Amino acid sequence: MAEERQFDTKKHPLAAGRVGKLLLTFAIPSIIAMLVGSLYNIADQVFIGWKVGILGNAATNVAFPLMTICMAVSLMFAIGGASNFNLELGRGHKERAGRIVANAISCSAVFGVTISAATLLFLDPVLRAFGATPEVLPYAASYTGIVALGTPFMVMSVCGSHLIRADGSPRYSMCCNLAGALLNIALDPLFIFVFDMGVAGAAWATVISIFVGWLMAASYLLRFKNVEMKREYFAPRLGYVKDIASIGMAACVNQLSMMCVQVTLNNTLTHYGALSDYGANIPLAASGIITKVNLIFMSIVIGLAQGGQPIIGFNYGAGNYARVRHAFAFTLSTATALSLAAFVVFQAFPRQIIDFFGETNEQYYHFVERYFRVFLFMTFINGIQPVTANFFSSIGHATRGLFIALTRQILILIPLLLIFPLFWGIEGIMYAGPISDGTAALIAALFIYWEIRDMRKKEKAAG
């Protein structure tokens, strides 16, 4: 039975506030939420690199796909739950919006526990599949086995922070994420250097910090501002779960794609690195650092795109297409400016960046500089694909969002990573990056052009 509209959507801040101010308000907490998952691993890698060296850096690189899997599952329920929540609020359906939030929370808990159990049960085979060499495996097993204990709380806290932001409390969402990240940075040197716990110390620092962030998010989830949360809402229902997953799948697949790329990179770099002058461990360690540095940039862009989600989703649900277009254009232009800045940094300062991560030598420097400048050459257009994929998810076009999310990583980059090295060795791996980036940006641009044209037609038809 259809629900009555319970408030005037035209007076809602998402429909009436300045787009630039709203985007900034929602994007900053979302960016921090995106950065938190990677910052845990990056902070660990910095301190482990100074304590253990190249093998320690390689170990955190091998463990990183697990963090990416957690983020993927988190974002499926976070973005799917938040997008559906805002769409239903825009339509005036408060009870349905509340049930969607509760189902997103319940599912994130179930999947978080499942990931933790599976990782601990198959730890060594998983790490070998992620690219661990015999020298790296002991370090990776020590680190990953402990971090796996905290994965349920990571999944729930990331999901919770996005739902809190969608409810109109972006500052509290930001505080939840910042508290865990800052605590991790404080505990890492204490456990690694003062207590001399090495990679295990970094892992325990991560688990404790994740748990604190989860406690803060959990304290909010039963007192939403826009909807009343009832206990019976939390029982998973297939219809709600399907709606959440269909919209959140694009964000999930985007993260899983990054995980697949990382695993493919780890294995191809160790194989072709062993056939080169660099050896197997230098490319493995250096690639992990470069991937995470790039992930900082991509997290900012994706967080910016997610910051536009409440504005785009609410106004699309309310039929305000002009405001939808304005919000998308503003988000994309901001992401492009950030992309240009990242391009300059990656091209100009690769050696200075790598110095933050500990032990180096000239051969290591040479590989890093080459990898930064070639593999990340098309960074200046890398905002187009994630912003467009998130746009389609925000307006409920899950299939299009999913396809665009798949283009760069799965459909283009992984095949090139497997084919190019057959002809050009480790250099071929580097050239796969810019070719896939350029192709994915072109595809995304075509899709958004067609969608904007269709929205203009709807406006004309409506009079």
Stockholm file with secondary structure:
# STOCKHOLM 1.0

chainA/1-463         MAEERQFDTKKHPLAAGRVGKLLLTFAIPSIIAMLVGSLYNIADQVFIGWKVGILGNAATNVAFPLMTICMAVSLMFAIGGASNFNLELGRGHKERAGRIVANAISCSAVFGVTISAATLLFLDPVLRAFGATPEVLPYAASYTGIVALGTPFMVMSVCGSHLIRADGSPRYSMCCNLAGALLNIALDPLFIFVFDMGVAGAAWATVISIFVGWLMAASYLLRFKNVEMKREYFAPRLGYVKDIASIGMAACVNQLSMMCVQVTLNNTLTHYGALSDYGANIPLAASGIITKVNLIFMSIVIGLAQGGQPIIGFNYGAGNYARVRHAFAFTLSTATALSLAAFVVFQAFPRQIIDFFGETNEQYYHFVERYFRVFLFMTFINGIQPVTANFFSSIGHATRGLFIALTRQILILIPLLLIFPLFWGIEGIMYAGPISDGTAALIAALFIYWEIRDMRKKEKAAG
#=GR chainA/1-463 SS CCCCCCSCGGGSHHHHSCHHHHHHHHHHHHHHHHHHHHHHHHHHHHHHHHHTCHHHHHHHHHHHHHHHHHHHHHHHHHHHHHHHHHHHHHHTCHHHHHHHHHHHHHHHHHHHHHHHHHHHHTHHHHHHHTTCCTTTHHHHHHHHHHHGGGHHHHHHHHHHHHHHHHTTCHHHHHHHHHHHHHHHHHHHHIIIIISCCHHHHHHHHHHHHHHHHHHHHHHHTTSCSSSCCCGGGGSCCHHHHHHHHHHHHHHHHHHHHHHHHHHHHHHHHHHHHHTSSSCSHHHHHHHHHHHHHHHHHHHHHHHHHHHTHHHHHHHHHTTCHHHHHHHHHHHHHHHHHHHHHHHHHHHHCHHHHHGGGSCCCHHHHHHHHHHHHHHTTTGGGTTHHHHHHHHHHHTTCHHHHHHHHHIIIIIIIHHHHHHHHHHHTHHHHHHHHHHHHHHHHHHHHHHHHHHHHHHHHHHHHHC
#=GC SS_cons         CCCCCCSCGGGSHHHHSCHHHHHHHHHHHHHHHHHHHHHHHHHHHHHHHHHTCHHHHHHHHHHHHHHHHHHHHHHHHHHHHHHHHHHHHHHTCHHHHHHHHHHHHHHHHHHHHHHHHHHHHTHHHHHHHTTCCTTTHHHHHHHHHHHGGGHHHHHHHHHHHHHHHHTTCHHHHHHHHHHHHHHHHHHHHIIIIISCCHHHHHHHHHHHHHHHHHHHHHHHTTSCSSSCCCGGGGSCCHHHHHHHHHHHHHHHHHHHHHHHHHHHHHHHHHHHHHTSSSCSHHHHHHHHHHHHHHHHHHHHHHHHHHHTHHHHHHHHHTTCHHHHHHHHHHHHHHHHHHHHHHHHHHHHCHHHHHGGGSCCCHHHHHHHHHHHHHHTTTGGGTTHHHHHHHHHHHTTCHHHHHHHHHIIIIIIIHHHHHHHHHHHTHHHHHHHHHHHHHHHHHHHHHHHHHHHHHHHHHHHHHC
//
